[in-house]
């Protein structure tokens, strides 16, 4: 069953011929037919609900001896139990804005209504839509729908979701809460905004919005406390944490801004922005920098301001009471440092204002993981006009108010200090990973040395002709590995004439001292280009890189037409190009100098100030920038 589920979940019909698709489908369905007993199917954790619905419809098993099986079959075949997921909820003084994720099995079309105190309001379909197939046959359609519900009277509003399929309306009986909903299904949490309380009643399956008053607030707080104390040990701890937060907020005199880069390193937009805040204090704001305690940058960052260990209790408490979380990353410690128990703090975490400073310029399509439904960023910092347009035009689903064309804070700190270094700096490959650790850091796969990635860069760093020409022209070859590659640095052949830079080397220092940068797809080259220095792209695995194995999907950026240097596709071509640049004194060519001028929106070292202005709301606008 597990083996079949892996086939189901990894099969990509559009990459298979009709004969291949038919052959695999027949083999899988033969296995399911052989099982005969649908109890195994119905209660199996590896088969999702849509697949179970399809199998029950297709095979029509008649296992009625077990009442639990009968009940489970009835529930699976009843579309009312296909759970609606509340995704977003915004309460204003006179209206409630709700957005839901609504699934439907083996139907080509359906409509969604919001039933408010018995009255049906039609849901507005959003752009995003998801579909799932069974070997080419569509079995699941997911719609995202939105509704603005007027809160015209100070009364209670009870809300349910109704689906209309071919004229038949069905009231939904199953609900879940998405990660950006300030409520959770399993606990009696409540959320308060603009004088209204929101709570989900599990018994009636209704989202209830009611005017806030002292008596009602006391009752909701009491129910929440009882629910937390009863559920499990983690929720009992959450009750204590909430009391600590409540106590601290009474004495809080300044807004807390949590700033960070990677969990194990600074030296990115987070550090530069934090240092800007420390040098240019914002009235009423107290910034903290978050980083692992056992890394060199922890002690170094303390010279600039307050530093706290990532995942520490202090970090977790400050995350709940902070006004903004500001980072060059958008991973676990940034979004939710509580991990799986974060749902017990949904009313805090789901509405947290996350400002994504980025760690480069987006030139490819990263909407698969940075979209609003996956990250829900409050502020999305961008650097160039094409990048800004791509975030609004691709499937990120943000409005102009959330996309901030400010420039990267670290560009404010770039300087020139050339030392005749030629630096090789490749980006990461998700396909080389064996998952990530608790801190969100990728682990290197056991087959790393067999990869084309390792073999190309190991050959480049040990190329005898290249090293001979570098010495002849008075340069020095350096390797700046991606942080995720550092656990595997011992696998490389370390030529005595090549410097391998470690944690002690900052990117800003490397940019300043290098005369030529050799990379593949790294967005960090924009920093180097900002300094008007030459770049070479070595893209020996271009087809593989953009095939979907990494986080990238090729976007608006064309390396041949928009890049800041030549694109080479093999080892010898890369070596020849490096030698050519050395012979010309590593001078930037006019063609690429003009591209750089056209690319950047700002060259004034005021990026950090612009980000602060956006956070403070001085320049926020719903109008798309021209």
C-alpha positions as CSV (number, residue, x, y, z in Angstrom):
1,X,0.0,0.0,0.0
2,X,2.8,2.4,0.9
3,X,4.6,1.5,-2.4
4,X,1.4,2.3,-4.4
5,X,0.9,5.5,-2.6
6,X,4.4,6.6,-3.6
7,X,3.6,5.9,-7.2
8,X,0.3,7.9,-6.9
9,X,2.1,10.9,-5.4
10,X,5.1,11.0,-7.7
11,X,3.4,10.2,-11.0
12,X,3.5,13.2,-13.4
13,X,1.0,12.4,-16.2
14,X,2.2,15.1,-18.5
15,X,5.7,13.6,-18.5
16,X,4.5,10.1,-19.6
17,X,3.2,8.8,-22.9
18,X,-0.4,7.5,-23.0
19,X,0.9,3.9,-23.1
20,X,3.1,4.4,-20.0
21,X,0.3,6.1,-18.2
22,X,-2.1,3.2,-19.0
23,X,0.4,0.6,-18.0
24,X,1.2,2.1,-14.6
25,X,-2.4,2.9,-13.9
26,X,-3.4,-0.7,-14.6
27,X,-0.7,-2.1,-12.4
28,X,-1.7,0.1,-9.5
29,X,-5.4,-0.6,-9.8
30,X,-4.7,-4.3,-10.0
31,X,-3.0,-4.1,-6.7
32,X,-6.0,-2.2,-5.1
33,X,-8.4,-4.7,-6.7
34,X,-6.4,-7.6,-5.3
35,X,-6.6,-6.2,-1.8
36,X,-10.4,-6.5,-2.0
37,X,-11.0,-5.3,1.5
38,X,-11.6,-1.6,1.5
39,X,-11.0,-1.3,5.2
40,X,-7.3,-1.3,4.4
41,X,-7.9,1.6,1.9
42,X,-10.3,3.6,4.0
43,X,-8.1,3.8,7.1
44,X,-4.7,4.0,5.4
45,X,-2.6,7.0,6.2
46,X,-0.7,7.0,2.9
47,X,-3.8,7.4,0.6
48,X,-5.4,10.8,0.7
49,X,-9.1,11.5,0.8
50,X,-9.5,12.3,-2.9
51,X,-7.9,9.0,-3.9
52,X,-10.1,7.1,-1.4
53,X,-13.1,8.8,-2.9
54,X,-12.1,7.7,-6.4
55,X,-11.3,4.1,-5.3
56,X,-14.7,3.7,-3.5
57,X,-16.5,5.0,-6.6
58,X,-14.5,2.8,-8.9
59,X,-14.5,-0.6,-7.1
60,X,-17.8,-0.4,-5.2
61,X,-16.6,-2.7,-2.4
62,X,-19.3,-4.3,-0.3
63,X,-17.6,-4.8,3.1
64,X,-20.5,-4.1,5.4
65,X,-19.7,-6.5,8.3
66,X,-17.7,-3.9,10.2
67,X,-19.9,-0.9,11.3
68,X,-16.7,1.4,11.5
69,X,-16.0,0.6,7.9
70,X,-19.6,1.4,6.9
71,X,-19.4,4.7,8.8
72,X,-16.0,5.6,7.3
73,X,-17.2,4.8,3.7
74,X,-20.3,6.9,4.2
75,X,-18.2,9.8,5.4
76,X,-15.6,9.5,2.5
77,X,-18.4,9.5,-0.1
78,X,-20.2,12.4,1.5
79,X,-18.7,15.6,0.0
80,X,-19.9,17.6,3.0
81,X,-17.0,16.0,4.9
82,X,-14.4,17.2,2.5
83,X,-12.9,19.7,4.9
84,X,-13.0,23.4,4.2
85,X,-9.9,25.2,5.4
86,X,-10.2,28.8,6.6
87,X,-7.1,30.5,5.2
88,X,-7.3,34.2,6.1
89,X,-9.5,36.3,8.3
90,X,-9.4,40.1,8.6
91,X,-11.8,41.9,10.8
92,X,-12.4,45.6,10.2
93,X,-14.8,47.9,12.1
94,X,-17.6,47.4,9.6
95,X,-16.8,44.1,7.8
96,X,-15.2,40.7,8.0
97,X,-13.0,39.5,5.1
98,X,-12.8,35.7,4.9
99,X,-10.9,33.5,2.5
100,X,-11.3,29.7,2.3
101,X,-9.8,26.7,0.6
102,X,-12.6,24.5,-0.6
103,X,-12.1,21.0,-2.1
104,X,-14.5,19.0,-4.3
105,X,-14.0,15.4,-5.7
106,X,-14.6,14.3,-9.3
107,X,-16.6,17.4,-10.2
108,X,-15.7,19.8,-13.1
109,X,-17.3,22.9,-11.5
110,X,-18.9,24.1,-8.2
111,X,-19.8,27.3,-6.5
112,X,-19.2,28.4,-2.9
113,X,-21.4,30.4,-0.6
114,X,-20.9,31.9,2.9
115,X,-24.0,31.3,5.0
116,X,-24.3,34.2,7.4
117,X,-27.1,34.0,9.9
118,X,-29.1,31.9,7.4
119,X,-28.4,34.2,4.4
120,X,-26.3,33.0,1.5
121,X,-23.5,35.3,0.3
122,X,-21.7,34.3,-2.9
123,X,-18.0,33.6,-2.6
124,X,-15.6,35.3,-5.1
125,X,-13.2,32.9,-6.8
126,X,-9.6,33.8,-6.4
127,X,-6.9,33.4,-9.0
128,X,-5.3,30.4,-7.3
129,X,-6.8,27.0,-8.1
130,X,-5.4,23.5,-7.5
131,X,-6.2,20.2,-9.3
132,X,-5.1,16.6,-8.7
133,X,-5.2,13.7,-11.1
134,X,-5.4,10.0,-11.0
135,X,-3.1,9.0,-14.0
136,X,-4.5,11.7,-16.2
137,X,-8.1,11.7,-14.8
138,X,-9.0,14.7,-12.6
139,X,-10.2,13.6,-9.2
140,X,-9.8,16.8,-7.1
141,X,-10.6,20.5,-7.7
142,X,-9.6,23.0,-5.0
143,X,-11.0,26.5,-5.2
144,X,-9.9,29.5,-3.1
145,X,-12.9,31.8,-2.4
146,X,-13.2,35.1,-0.7
147,X,-16.1,37.0,0.8
148,X,-16.6,40.4,2.4
149,X,-19.3,40.1,5.1
150,X,-20.8,43.4,6.3
151,X,-20.8,43.8,10.1
152,X,-23.5,46.5,10.0
153,X,-25.1,45.8,13.4
154,X,-23.6,45.1,16.8
155,X,-24.9,41.5,16.8
156,X,-23.7,38.0,16.6
157,X,-22.8,36.6,13.2
158,X,-22.7,32.8,12.6
159,X,-21.0,31.6,9.5
160,X,-20.9,28.3,7.6
161,X,-19.7,27.3,4.1
162,X,-22.2,25.9,1.5
163,X,-21.2,24.3,-1.8
164,X,-23.4,24.2,-4.9
165,X,-22.8,21.3,-7.3
166,X,-25.0,21.2,-10.3
167,X,-27.8,23.1,-8.5
168,X,-27.6,21.0,-5.3
169,X,-26.5,23.0,-2.2
170,X,-24.7,21.1,0.6
171,X,-23.7,22.6,3.9
172,X,-20.1,21.7,4.9
173,X,-19.6,19.5,8.0
174,X,-15.8,19.5,8.3
175,X,-13.4,22.4,8.8
176,X,-9.8,23.0,9.5
177,X,-7.8,26.2,10.2
178,X,-4.9,27.2,7.9
179,X,-1.6,28.4,9.3
180,X,-2.6,32.1,8.9
181,X,-5.9,31.8,10.8
182,X,-5.6,33.1,14.4
183,X,-7.8,30.1,15.6
184,X,-7.3,26.4,15.8
185,X,-9.8,23.7,15.5
186,X,-8.8,21.6,18.5
187,X,-8.7,24.4,21.2
188,X,-11.1,27.2,22.3
189,X,-8.9,30.0,21.2
190,X,-10.4,33.3,20.3
191,X,-9.2,36.4,18.4
192,X,-10.1,40.0,18.9
193,X,-9.8,42.9,16.5
194,X,-11.5,46.3,16.0
195,X,-14.0,45.6,18.8
196,X,-15.0,42.2,17.5
197,X,-14.4,38.7,18.9
198,X,-13.9,35.6,16.6
199,X,-14.3,32.0,17.8
200,X,-14.9,28.7,16.1
201,X,-17.6,26.5,17.7
202,X,-16.8,22.9,17.1
203,X,-20.2,21.6,18.2
204,X,-22.1,23.7,15.6
205,X,-19.2,23.9,13.1
206,X,-19.7,27.7,12.9
207,X,-17.3,30.6,12.9
208,X,-18.9,33.1,15.3
209,X,-18.2,36.9,15.2
210,X,-19.6,38.9,18.1
211,X,-19.1,42.4,19.6
212,X,-16.5,42.5,22.3
213,X,-17.5,43.4,25.8
214,X,-16.1,42.8,29.3
215,X,-18.5,40.0,30.1
216,X,-18.0,38.2,26.8
217,X,-14.2,38.7,26.9
218,X,-14.0,37.2,30.4
219,X,-16.1,34.2,29.3
220,X,-13.8,33.6,26.2
221,X,-10.6,33.9,28.3
222,X,-12.0,31.4,30.8
223,X,-13.0,28.9,28.1
224,X,-9.5,29.3,26.5
225,X,-7.7,28.7,29.8
226,X,-9.8,25.6,30.6
227,X,-9.2,24.3,27.1
228,X,-5.4,24.8,27.4
229,X,-5.2,23.2,30.8
230,X,-7.2,20.1,29.8
231,X,-5.7,19.2,26.4
232,X,-2.1,18.1,26.9
233,X,1.2,19.1,28.6
234,X,2.2,21.4,25.7
235,X,-1.0,23.4,26.0
236,X,-0.6,23.6,29.7
237,X,2.9,25.1,29.1
238,X,1.2,27.4,26.5
239,X,-1.1,28.7,29.3
240,X,1.9,29.6,31.4
241,X,3.6,31.3,28.4
242,X,0.5,33.3,27.7
243,X,0.4,34.5,31.3
244,X,4.1,35.6,31.0
245,X,3.3,37.4,27.7
246,X,0.3,39.2,29.3
247,X,2.5,40.2,32.3
248,X,5.4,41.5,30.1
249,X,3.0,43.5,27.8
250,X,1.9,45.5,30.8
251,X,5.4,46.9,31.2
252,X,6.4,47.1,27.6
253,X,7.3,50.6,26.7
254,X,8.7,50.1,23.2
255,X,7.7,48.0,20.2
256,X,9.9,44.9,19.7
257,X,11.4,44.3,16.3
258,X,13.1,40.9,15.8
259,X,15.7,40.9,13.1
260,X,17.7,37.9,11.8
261,X,19.6,36.3,8.9
262,X,20.3,32.5,8.8
263,X,20.0,30.7,12.2
264,X,23.8,30.1,12.1
265,X,25.2,33.2,10.5
266,X,24.7,37.0,10.1
267,X,26.4,39.0,7.3
268,X,23.2,39.5,5.2
269,X,20.4,42.0,4.9
270,X,19.3,41.2,8.4
271,X,22.6,42.2,10.0
272,X,23.0,45.4,7.9
273,X,19.4,46.4,8.7
274,X,19.9,45.7,12.5
275,X,23.1,47.8,12.5
276,X,21.2,50.6,10.8
277,X,18.5,50.4,13.5
278,X,21.2,50.5,16.2
279,X,22.9,53.5,14.6
280,X,19.7,55.3,13.7
281,X,17.2,54.5,16.6
282,X,13.6,54.5,15.6
283,X,11.5,56.3,18.4
284,X,9.5,53.8,20.4
285,X,11.3,50.7,18.9
286,X,13.7,48.2,20.5
287,X,15.5,45.9,18.0
288,X,16.9,42.4,18.8
289,X,19.0,40.2,16.6
290,X,18.3,36.5,16.6
291,X,21.1,33.9,15.9
292,X,22.4,30.6,17.3
293,X,24.4,31.0,20.5
294,X,27.2,28.6,19.5
295,X,28.3,30.4,16.3
296,X,31.0,33.1,16.0
297,X,28.6,35.7,14.8
298,X,26.6,35.6,18.0
299,X,29.4,37.3,20.0
300,X,30.4,39.6,17.1
301,X,26.8,40.9,16.7
302,X,26.7,41.9,20.4
303,X,28.9,44.8,19.7
304,X,26.1,46.4,17.8
305,X,23.1,45.8,20.0
306,X,20.8,43.2,21.8
307,X,21.3,39.6,20.6
308,X,19.3,36.6,21.6
309,X,19.8,32.9,20.9
310,X,17.5,31.4,18.3
311,X,14.9,28.9,19.7
312,X,15.6,30.1,23.3
313,X,12.7,30.9,25.6
314,X,13.6,34.5,25.3
315,X,13.3,34.3,21.5
316,X,10.0,32.5,21.7
317,X,8.5,34.9,24.2
318,X,9.7,38.0,22.2
319,X,8.4,36.5,19.0
320,X,4.9,36.5,20.5
321,X,5.1,40.1,21.8
322,X,7.0,41.6,18.8
323,X,5.4,44.0,16.4
324,X,7.5,42.9,13.4
325,X,9.7,39.9,12.5
326,X,12.3,41.1,9.9
327,X,14.6,38.7,8.2
328,X,16.6,37.8,5.1
329,X,15.1,34.3,5.4
330,X,11.5,33.0,5.4
331,X,12.0,29.7,7.1
332,X,11.0,28.0,10.4
333,X,12.7,30.1,13.0
334,X,11.4,33.3,11.3
335,X,7.7,32.3,10.7
336,X,7.2,30.0,13.7
337,X,9.9,29.2,16.3
338,X,7.5,27.0,18.2
339,X,7.4,24.3,15.6
340,X,4.5,21.8,15.8
341,X,3.1,23.3,19.0
342,X,2.8,26.7,17.2
343,X,-0.8,26.0,16.6
344,X,-1.4,26.6,20.4
345,X,-0.3,30.2,19.8
346,X,-2.2,30.7,16.5
347,X,-3.8,33.9,17.7
348,X,-0.3,35.4,18.0
349,X,1.7,33.7,15.2
350,X,-0.9,33.6,12.4
351,X,-1.2,37.4,12.4
352,X,2.5,38.2,12.8
353,X,3.9,40.9,10.5
354,X,6.8,39.2,8.6
355,X,9.1,41.5,6.6
356,X,11.2,39.5,4.2
357,X,14.4,41.4,3.4
358,X,15.5,38.6,1.1
359,X,19.1,37.3,0.6
360,X,19.3,38.2,-3.1
361,X,17.4,39.5,-6.0
362,X,14.7,37.2,-7.3
363,X,15.3,36.5,-11.0
364,X,13.5,33.2,-11.2
365,X,10.0,32.2,-10.3
366,X,10.0,31.3,-6.5
367,X,6.2,31.6,-6.2
368,X,6.0,27.9,-5.3
369,X,7.2,28.6,-1.8
370,X,7.1,32.4,-1.3
371,X,3.4,32.9,-2.4
372,X,0.9,34.5,0.0
373,X,-0.8,31.1,0.9
374,X,2.6,29.7,1.9
375,X,4.3,32.6,3.6
376,X,1.8,35.5,3.9
377,X,4.4,38.2,4.0
378,X,3.6,41.6,5.4
379,X,6.5,43.2,3.5
380,X,8.3,41.7,0.5
381,X,11.5,43.7,-0.2
382,X,12.7,43.8,-3.9
383,X,15.5,45.6,-5.6
384,X,14.8,46.0,-9.3
385,X,11.8,47.0,-11.3
386,X,11.7,43.7,-13.3
387,X,11.8,41.8,-10.0
388,X,9.0,44.0,-8.6
389,X,6.9,43.3,-11.6
390,X,7.5,39.6,-11.5
391,X,6.3,39.3,-7.9
392,X,3.0,41.1,-8.9
393,X,2.6,39.2,-12.2
394,X,3.6,35.7,-11.3
395,X,1.5,33.5,-8.9
396,X,2.7,35.1,-5.6
397,X,-0.8,36.6,-5.0
398,X,0.5,39.8,-3.3
399,X,-0.8,43.3,-3.8
400,X,1.4,46.4,-4.4
401,X,1.0,47.2,-0.7
402,X,3.1,44.1,0.3
403,X,5.8,44.4,-2.4
404,X,8.4,47.0,-1.4
405,X,10.7,48.4,-4.1
406,X,13.4,49.7,-1.6
407,X,16.6,47.9,-2.5
408,X,18.5,45.4,-0.3
409,X,19.8,46.9,3.0
410,X,23.2,45.1,2.5
411,X,23.8,47.2,-0.7
412,X,24.2,50.2,1.7
413,X,27.4,48.6,3.1
414,X,29.1,47.5,-0.1
415,X,32.7,48.9,-0.6
416,X,35.7,48.6,-2.9
417,X,38.9,46.9,-1.6
418,X,40.2,44.8,-4.5
419,X,43.0,42.4,-3.7
420,X,43.2,40.6,-7.2
421,X,41.0,37.7,-6.0
422,X,39.1,35.6,-8.5
423,X,36.3,34.0,-6.5
424,X,34.2,31.0,-7.4
425,X,30.8,31.2,-5.7
426,X,28.2,28.6,-6.8
427,X,24.7,28.5,-5.4
428,X,23.0,25.5,-3.8
429,X,21.1,22.6,-5.4
430,X,18.1,21.2,-3.5
431,X,18.7,17.9,-5.3
432,X,22.0,17.5,-3.3
433,X,20.1,17.6,0.0
434,X,19.1,14.9,2.4
435,X,16.5,17.1,4.1
436,X,17.1,19.8,6.7
437,X,17.9,19.8,10.4
438,X,15.9,21.4,13.2
439,X,17.4,24.8,12.5
440,X,16.2,24.7,8.8
441,X,19.8,24.1,7.5
442,X,20.0,21.7,4.5
443,X,22.0,18.4,5.0
444,X,24.3,17.2,2.2
445,X,23.3,13.9,0.5
446,X,25.6,10.8,0.8
447,X,26.0,10.8,-3.0
448,X,27.4,14.4,-3.1
449,X,30.8,13.4,-4.6
450,X,29.0,11.6,-7.5
451,X,27.1,14.7,-8.5
452,X,27.9,16.8,-11.5
453,X,27.9,19.8,-9.1
454,X,30.8,18.4,-7.1
455,X,32.7,17.1,-10.1
456,X,32.5,20.4,-12.0
457,X,33.7,22.7,-9.2
458,X,36.3,20.2,-7.9
459,X,37.7,20.1,-11.5
460,X,37.6,23.9,-11.8
461,X,39.4,24.5,-8.5
462,X,42.1,22.1,-9.5
463,X,42.5,23.0,-13.2
464,X,46.3,23.1,-13.8
465,X,46.2,25.5,-16.8
466,X,43.9,27.9,-15.0
467,X,46.0,27.9,-11.9
468,X,49.1,28.5,-13.9
469,X,47.6,31.5,-15.8
470,X,46.2,32.9,-12.5
471,X,49.7,32.8,-11.0
472,X,51.2,34.3,-14.2
473,X,48.9,37.4,-14.0
474,X,49.3,37.9,-10.3
475,X,45.8,36.8,-9.2
476,X,44.7,34.3,-6.5
477,X,41.8,31.8,-6.8
478,X,39.3,31.6,-4.0
479,X,36.3,29.4,-3.3
480,X,33.3,30.8,-1.4
481,X,31.1,27.7,-0.8
482,X,27.4,28.0,-0.2
483,X,26.6,27.6,3.6
484,X,24.8,24.3,2.8
485,X,27.9,22.9,1.2
486,X,30.2,23.5,4.1
487,X,29.7,20.1,5.8
488,X,31.0,18.5,2.7
489,X,34.1,20.7,2.1
490,X,36.4,17.9,3.2
491,X,35.4,16.0,0.0
492,X,37.0,18.5,-2.3
493,X,40.6,18.3,-3.3
494,X,42.2,21.3,-1.7
495,X,44.9,22.6,-4.1
496,X,47.6,24.6,-2.1
497,X,47.2,27.6,-4.4
498,X,43.4,27.9,-3.8
499,X,41.9,29.5,-0.7
500,X,38.7,27.9,0.7
501,X,36.9,30.6,2.7
502,X,35.0,29.6,5.8
503,X,32.6,31.2,8.3
504,X,35.2,33.9,9.1
505,X,34.8,35.4,5.6
506,X,31.9,37.7,5.2
507,X,30.2,38.1,1.8
508,X,30.6,41.9,1.9
509,X,34.4,41.4,2.4
510,X,34.5,38.9,-0.4
511,X,32.6,41.2,-2.7
512,X,35.0,44.1,-1.8
513,X,38.2,42.2,-2.3
514,X,37.3,40.1,-5.4
515,X,38.1,41.4,-9.0
516,X,36.1,38.8,-10.8
517,X,33.2,36.5,-9.7
518,X,32.5,33.1,-11.2
519,X,29.1,31.7,-10.3
520,X,26.2,29.7,-11.9
521,X,22.7,30.9,-10.9
522,X,23.3,32.8,-7.6
523,X,21.3,35.9,-7.1
524,X,24.2,37.2,-4.9
525,X,25.9,38.4,-8.1
526,X,23.6,41.4,-8.0
527,X,25.7,42.7,-5.1
528,X,28.9,42.2,-7.2
529,X,27.3,43.9,-10.2
530,X,26.2,46.8,-7.9
531,X,30.0,47.4,-7.5
532,X,30.4,47.4,-11.3
533,X,32.7,44.4,-11.4
534,X,32.8,41.6,-14.0
535,X,30.9,38.3,-13.6
536,X,31.0,34.9,-15.4
537,X,28.1,32.4,-15.3
538,X,29.1,28.7,-15.6
539,X,25.8,26.8,-16.3
540,X,26.9,23.3,-17.0
541,X,23.6,21.8,-15.6
542,X,21.1,24.4,-16.7
543,X,18.4,22.0,-17.9
544,X,18.6,19.9,-14.7
545,X,18.6,23.0,-12.5
546,X,15.4,24.4,-13.9
547,X,13.7,21.0,-14.3
548,X,11.9,21.4,-10.9
549,X,14.4,19.6,-8.7
550,X,15.3,22.9,-7.0
551,X,13.2,25.7,-5.6
552,X,13.7,27.7,-8.8
553,X,11.5,27.8,-11.9
554,X,12.9,29.9,-14.7
555,X,11.4,33.3,-14.6
556,X,11.6,36.7,-16.4
557,X,15.4,36.8,-16.1
558,X,17.3,35.7,-19.2
559,X,21.0,35.2,-18.5
560,X,22.0,35.9,-22.1
561,X,20.0,39.1,-22.5
562,X,19.9,40.4,-18.9
563,X,23.0,38.9,-17.2
564,X,26.0,40.9,-16.2
565,X,28.5,38.7,-17.9
566,X,29.1,35.8,-20.3
567,X,27.3,32.5,-19.9
568,X,29.6,29.4,-20.2
569,X,28.3,25.8,-20.5
570,X,31.3,23.7,-19.8
571,X,34.6,23.6,-17.9
572,X,37.0,24.6,-20.7
573,X,34.7,27.5,-21.7
574,X,34.7,28.8,-18.2
575,X,38.5,28.5,-17.8
576,X,39.0,30.3,-21.1
577,X,36.7,33.1,-20.1
578,X,38.5,33.6,-16.8
579,X,41.8,33.8,-18.5
580,X,40.4,36.4,-21.0
581,X,39.3,38.6,-18.2
582,X,42.6,38.4,-16.4
583,X,44.4,39.4,-19.6
584,X,42.1,42.5,-19.8
585,X,42.8,43.4,-16.1
586,X,39.3,42.2,-15.0
587,X,37.7,45.3,-16.4
588,X,33.9,45.3,-16.7
589,X,32.8,45.4,-20.4
590,X,30.7,48.3,-21.5
591,X,27.8,46.1,-22.6
592,X,27.4,44.7,-19.1
593,X,28.0,48.1,-17.4
594,X,24.9,49.5,-19.3
595,X,22.8,46.5,-18.2
596,X,23.8,47.2,-14.6
597,X,22.7,50.8,-14.9
598,X,19.3,49.8,-16.3
599,X,18.8,47.1,-13.6
600,X,18.9,48.8,-10.2
601,X,16.2,51.1,-9.0
602,X,18.5,52.9,-6.5
603,X,22.3,53.5,-6.1
604,X,22.1,55.9,-3.1
605,X,22.8,53.6,-0.1
606,X,19.4,54.5,1.4
607,X,17.8,51.1,1.2
608,X,17.6,50.5,5.0
609,X,15.9,53.9,5.5
610,X,13.4,53.1,2.8
611,X,12.6,49.7,4.5
612,X,12.0,51.6,7.9
613,X,9.7,54.1,6.1
614,X,7.7,51.2,4.7
615,X,7.4,49.5,8.1
616,X,6.3,52.7,9.7
617,X,3.7,53.1,7.0
618,X,5.1,56.3,5.6
619,X,5.2,55.1,2.0
620,X,2.8,52.2,2.0
621,X,0.5,52.3,-1.0
622,X,-2.0,50.0,-2.9
623,X,-0.9,51.7,-6.1
624,X,1.5,49.7,-8.3
625,X,4.8,51.6,-8.8
626,X,5.5,52.8,-12.3
